[in-house]
Amino acid sequence: MDQPVNTAVGRFAPTPSGRMHIGNVYAMLAAWLSAKSQVNPVIGLPGRVFLRIEDVDGSRAVPDADKWIMDDLHWLGLDWDGEPVYQSRRSAIYREALYALQSIDLDADAPLGDRSHVSGKVLVTRGDSSVSAGRLPDVPKGSAGRFPLVYPCFCSRADLRAACAPQEGDRFLIYPGTCRALLAGDPNEVRSRLEARRRHSWRIAVPDDEMGGGSVAFDDRVFGRQVFDLARDVGDTVIRRSDGVFAYQLVVVVDDLLMGVNDIVRGRDLLRSTALQVWIRKALIASGFAERYGIGSDDVAESDRGDAAGKARPVGTSVNPVYAHVPLIDAPSGQRLAKRKRSPDLGVLRAAGVEPEQVIGYCAWLLGVRKSDGIGNCGAAGPVPMDAQEALERFSWEQVKTDVSDRKLTVNWESELVSPKSATVA
């Protein structure tokens, strides 16, 4: 999707697994405020926001949930540009991206190239069509420093639960490398399993210690400079599941890249995933996939010039977006709000007579937005109703940064939403 130069492009990216709850609205409001608050200095127009329905996993999709989401967004006054994009209709694009990644090797002797925000040894195009023909690429012999970027994994979920401890905070599982070691040590066994049609997923590899390691760094508008060691903090990750479904970590990068999204706002539990997605984006560009969709070397070079010069980029590019990860919203019990936990949703709130200005005002307050009382005071103890445009006039990321701790709703938060003057967040 072509965008005017210097235009911020954000996105709503809901999973249609049910009705939106207050945490979803909070995140979508943050994305909308971020993009719309950035006015293009050349054309004088605010940023754009796209709507992407993340229904790539059909087993999680609830019938008509996409319609509920769009109706709730209209009700809230959170508009978007263009027609909604459905991931379920983009399988051919994701398959092409997988084939492109399967044409790449990790190579310890390869130069990094132009992407200054990823350090370490990286990627070499193999230049064959073996994977798209359904065959496993050869592991180069006599070179411990070279390995296919994407490889088959035969581990079951039970195997992974037994071998991996989830990381505190984001529940991220770091793969122990079982099938990577199998392919490096006995590629004939891997080939035999594939020929026997053993069920398997496909994983994207990261540089290990033998390859000199690698790290990803990016600047976050809320949490500041972030640096992740790819091998220790991220690990090799599934990009297509054993049931054939393309994984979130791949499809979100493909979609953001091709939709021109350059302003990414989401929960702080995805900070580690962002490091992985930076790596996947780099690999897609190295493979030539992005260029086939009109994202060429000029886009990469322009993106990198700002980073190399150490200059802040107020507006990102689809090659190198600007990120903001917001604190999470917890239920009074301390658990994260979630549709599967039947957190009170907008259907319940709307049926109870709650107005959209009350919901927007509450979520804006959680983002640090304060409304003047008319005599110059902006430090009201609790949220006050306001529409999206009023929130936009008062929004800045500096307000969000003043408190990066997760928000916890009080036991009576729903009644406080209806009568917000006494509302508090722990």
N, C-alpha and C positions, 0 to 999 in steps of 0.2 A: 504494500500500500504506500504510494508516494505521499510524502509530507513536505510542506514548505520548510525550507531551511530555518533552523533555530526555533522550531515549534516543539513544545513539550507534548509528548504523546503517552498517555497513561492507559490503563485498562482495568475494567472490572472483569474478574475471572472466577465466577462462582461455579461450584459443582452442584448440579441439579438433583441433590439427594434429599431435598426437603425445603421447607419454608425458611427464609432468612431469619436469624436471631439477632440480638442487639450487637453481638460481636462482629457479625458479618457486616452490618450497617456501619459500624465504627470503622472497619477497615476500608470499606468502599467509599465512605465519606472522605477518609484521609487521601485515597487515590484521586478522587474527584477534585478535592481542594488543592492538592499538589499540582495537578496538571492545569487546572483553570486559573490558578494564581500566577502562572508564568505567561506573561503577555509577550508575544513575538514582537520585538522592537521594529521590525521591518514592515509587517503588515498590520500591526496594531490589534491583533486578535488573540484571545486566550488559547491555551493549549487544548488538545483534543483528548477524548476518552473513548475507547472502544469497549464493546461488550463481547466477551468470549465465554461461551457456555462450555465448561470443561467436562464433557460427557464422554470422554474417550473410553472410560470403563462403564460399559452399558449396564453392568450388574448393580452399580450404585445409583443409577438414574431413576428417579421417581417420575411416573407419568405426570405431565403438566407442570412439573416443578419449574421448568424454564419460564413458563407463562406466569407463574406466581412471582418469580424473581423480577421479571420485567414489569409486572403490575405494581409491585412494591417499590421499585426504583422510580417509576412514574409518580406514584403517590408521594414519595419522599422529595421529589423535585430534583433527582439526580439523573440528568440526561446523558445520553451518549451519542456518538457520531456514527453514522452509517448503519448497515444492517448487522445484526448479531452474527458472530462466527461460531459455528458448532464444530468441536473437535471430532465428533463422530463422523463427519463428512470429509475428513482430511487424512484418512488412513494412507492413501497413495503417496501423499507428501511425506508422511512420517516414514514410510517404507523406503522412499528415496533417500531420506536423511540417514537411515540405518545403513543402507548400502554404501553411501558416501563415507560414513565413519569406518565401515569394514574395509575400505580401501587404504586405510592409514596404518602405519606402524609407529609404535614408540621406538625412538632410536636415541641412545645416549650420546651418540656422536653428532647428532643433527643440531644445527644452530637454532636458537629460539625464534628468530625471525623478528617481526616488527611489533609484536604485542608485548608492550613493556610491563603490563600489570600481571603477567604470569611469568614466574621465574623458574628456571630449571631447564633440563634438556627435553626436547619434545618430539615433533611429529614429522614423518616422512611419508609421502604418497607412494603406495606400493606399485600402482600402475597396472594392476591386473583386474580381471573380472571374475575371479574364482568364487568370491562370496556370493555375488548375484546369481551365479550358476548353481549355488547350493553346496559348494565344497569349502572345506576349511582351508584357509590360507596356510602355507607352510611357515613354520617357525624357523627363521634363518639359523642355519647351523654354524657353529664356531663363533657366535657373537652373543654373549650373555646380555649385551646391552640393547638388544632389539627384540620386539615382541609385538604381536598384533594388538592394535588399539581396542578392538572388540573381540571377545572370545566367548565360547559357549560355557554355560555353568549348569551342572547337573545337580546341584545341591537343592534339597527340598526345604520348605519353610521350617520343618522340624529340625533339620540339620543346622540351619542358620540360628534358630532360637537357642539351640544347645551350644553353639560355638561363639555367639556374639552377645556381648552385654550392651544394651542400649545406653547411649550417652545421656547423662543427666540433663534435663531441660528440654531437649528437642527429640528425644527417643530415637536418635539417628543410630542405625546399626552399621558398624564398620566391618566389612567383609574380611574374614581372615585369610583369603587368598587360596582356598583349597583347590579350586579348578584352574586357577592361574598356575599353580605349582604343577598340577597334573599335566597341563598342556606343555609347559616348559620341559618337564622331565620325561613324559611319555606321550608325544603327539599321536603315535599310532593307536594308543588306547582311546584317545579322544575321538579320533577318526572312526574307530570301530563302533563307538557308542553312537555317533551321529549316523553311521550307516545302518545301525540297528534301530534307528528312530527313537532313541532314548529321549524322554521329555527333558527339555532344557530351556533355560532363558539365555539372553545375551547380555554380557556385562561390558561396560567401558572401563578400560584400565587407566590407572594413573601412574606417573613415574615412581618407581620404588627406590630404595636406598642404593641398589646396585647400579641404577641409572643416574645417580647423583641427586635423586629426589626432585621435588618441585613444590612451589608454594603459589598460592593465589592471594592477591591483595586487592582490596577495593575500599573506597570511602563511603561510609553510610551517613546519611543526613542526620540520623538520630544517635547512633552508637559510635560514630567516628571511624577511624582507620581499623580495618579488619584484615587479619593475616591468618591464613589456614595452610598448614602443611598437608598437601594432597594425600600422601600415603598414610600419615598418622591420624589426621583429623577427618578424612573423607573416605578414602578407600575405593576399591573398584565397585561400581554400582550398576544395578540392573537397568537397562534401557528398553528391553522388550521382555515381557514376562513369559513364562513357560506356556501360558494359555494363549499366547499370540497377541495379547494386549500391549500396546506401546506404553511405556512407563511415563509417569508425570515428569520426571526429570528430563527426559528427552523432548516430549511434545511441547512443554512450556517454553523451552529455548527456541525450538523451531518456530513456534507461533509468534513469540515476541520479536524474533529476528525478521520474519517475513511480514509481520504486520507493522513494522516500523516503531514498535514500542521502545521508548527511550527513557521513560520515567516509571520505575517499578516500585510500588508501595505494597507492603504486606507485613505479616506479623514477624516479630523478632525470632520466633522459633524456626524461621527459614533462613537465618543467617548462614548456617553451614551449607544448606542447599544452594545458596547463592554462589558459594565458592565452587561447588561442583558444576553449576550451570555456566559459570564463567569458563571453566575448562571445556565443557561440551561446546559452547559457542565458539571457542578458539579452534576446536577440532573441526567443526562444521565449516568454518571459514578456510582452514588449511586444506580441506578436502575438495574445495571448489563448489560445494553445495550452494553456499550463499550467492556466489557469483552467477550461478545459473538462474537465480531469481532477481538479478539486477543489482545485487549488493557487491560492488567491485572493490578493487584495491584502493581506489580513491577514498571510499568511505572508511576503510581500515586505517589508511594513512592519516586522514583528518582526525579520526578518533584518537589515534596514538600521539599525535603532535601535542595535544593538550596535556596528556598524562606525562609525556617525556619532559615537558617543560615544567612540570610540577604545578601547573595551574589548575585551579578548581574549574570544573566544567558545569556552569549553571544549567545548561541543557545538554543531555546526553545524545548518543546516537544509538541506533538499533544494534550496532556492532559493540558498543561500549556504553550501556545505559547508566543512568544515575539511579542509585538505590536509596530507599528509606524503609527501615524496618521499625514498626511501631510496637510499643509494649502490648502485651496480651491482656485480654479481659477474662477474669476468673469469676466463676459462680461464688455465691456466699460460702459454699462448702470448700472452696479453694481449688476445685477442679476447673479445667478449661471449659468454656461454653462450647457445646457441640450439638449438632442436629441429632446425632445418634443417642445422645443423652437426654433428648426431649427438652432442651433448653427453651424457655418461653420464646415463641416466634412472633413475627409481625402479624400473622393471622390472628393469634390470641390477643395481641395488643390492640389491633384495629377493631376487633369485635368488642373489646372493652371500652371503646370510645376514645382511645388515645389519638391525638392529632399528630400529623407529620412533623409540625414545628417542635413538638415536645420530644420526639425521637431524635431529630436533628440537633436540637439544643443539648440534649443529654450527651449524645456522642461527640458533639463539638467540644463540650466541657471536658470530656475525658481526654480530648486532644489538646487541652490547654487553652481553648478559645474562651475569652471572657467578654461579656457584653456590658457596655457602660450603663450606669443607672440614670444617665441624663444630666448628672452634675459633675461628671469627670471621674467618677470612681469605676474602676474596671475589675475589682477584686471580689466579686460576689461570692458568697460562701458556697453556693450551689449552682446548678445549671438553670438556665432560663430558656423558654421557648424561643426559637429563631428559625427562619427558613435557611435553605442552602446558600442563597445569595448573601444573606446577612453573615453567615459563618465565613463565607469566602472573603468578605471585606475585612474580617478580623484575623484571618488565619496566617500563621507563619510557622516554619519548622523550628524556629528558635523557641517558641512556646512549648512544643512537644519535647524538646531537648531538656527543658528545665526539670523534668521528672521522668526518668527512663524505667522506673520500677513498674511491674505489672499492676494493673488496676483490679481491684476486687470489689464486686458489687455487694451492697449490704443486703441483709435478709429481707428488708422491705423495699427493695429497689423498684419493684413494679408499681407500688402505691406512690412512691416518691416521684416516679416518672409522671404520673397523673397530676400530682401536686408537688412540683419540683422544688419548691422554695427550701425545703428542709433536707434535700438530698445530699448524701455524702458518699464518698468512696473510701474504703479503708486503705 
